[in-house]
Amino acid sequence: MGLLVKTRTAMVKFRIRALFRQKVLRHSTQQIFSRMYERNSWANPESVSGDGSDLTQTRIVRTELVKLVRSLGIRTMLDAPSGDYYWMHTVELKLRRYVGADIVPDMIRANQERYGSQSVSFETLDVTRDPLPEVDLVLCRDCLVHLPLQPALDALRNFKRSGSKYLLTTTYPGRPKTNKQLIITGNWRPLDLTLPPFSLPAPIRLINEGCTEADDFKEKSLGLWELAQVPL
């Protein structure tokens, strides 16, 4: 009897997941992330962008990003996705131009109203296909891990197409043995960008974030690449 109950429960869960997939697949990427923003799906008390965007999980990133910007002489930066700009607004980068881009229009409007200035601006952009500004550094943190492999590849190609110099993006060196093929947009899994289908060379620099999230991994890092050298 117990086995029968477990089997029925498993079947119900499978059907619920199947219905969820069917519903999600009918929506665009913008609709998916807009709903997550509206519902505060990640339920972090500090940032609607999730646990990875609170001040605890960005403590190392905030320090190391300043060092990297200074050492490379970065004057212009595209932060895509910028999320709600919660942790970034505490970082003194002293840039000539900062552009925060995200696919969620309501969040971009809120960011522009709250944080916009002569040197800081926000734009609604889809990093997989929209024309992007040419900058010294593209920061793409916690984005590709939420996308299926093809859109993630499209984003990397779009960054390179922008003519920007450097890319600093999330990677998990050595964590997955292979990059997971199937994922619903908005879900998450770790990616090692040196593995297929990305096959990027070893990063010029690697910043381990010191991740302590219970459902994340200690290998979480930001890898730096020269976009001209990225073979995509």
Order of alpha helices (4+ residues) and beta strands (2+ residues): alpha-alpha-alpha-beta-beta-alpha-beta-beta-alpha-beta-beta-beta
